[in-house]
Amino acid sequence: MARGASRSPQQPPPRCCPPRTLPGDGQDASKEPPLTAPPLPDRIANALAEGERVRYHQLPGIGARPLRLVLTLGLSELWRRRTHFVVTSRRVITTRGIVSLERQVIPLWRVERVDVRRSWPAAYVFVATREGALGTQPFGPLPPPQAAEFAEAIERARAEVD
């Protein structure tokens, strides 16, 4: 657009990037994760069964442990970026680790109850399993809004399995 030219009032300004979508804002739950989700690492993608779809995938937010980030001079950021919270159409998965890989997996059909417990500045999602088979598993730490979003994603996926 040339200098001094005016834009018609009906024409919206150009967008520099796609609009941000969040889970629960009216989007179809069967679609892929929101645009803000990080890429799924190969170590998780290769472990998915045929037909298993990712419903939710996020890294823990920085707000969960801000003091750790400062005290480690940013080195804890490496650990944070290697931690993934994933909800698929069949299970809940958490992976973490830089050198060795720790994986926590709960099939959705075993999930009985999902609770969010806050302890400032972080929150944890506790997943209780049917008949106590796997006990109650903690997932976290996460910033409280992200923990609520993760718990909601588990509940939505569980409702589709039942």
Secondary structure, 3 states (H helix, E strand, C coil): CCCCCCCCCCCCCCCCCCCCCCCCCCCCCCCCCCCCCCCCCHHHHCCCCCCCCEEEEECCCHHHCHHHHHHCCCCHHHHHHCCEEEEECCEEEEEECCCCCEEEEEEHHHEEEEEEEEECCEEEEEEEEHHHCCCEEEEEEECHHHHHHHHHHHHHHHHHHC
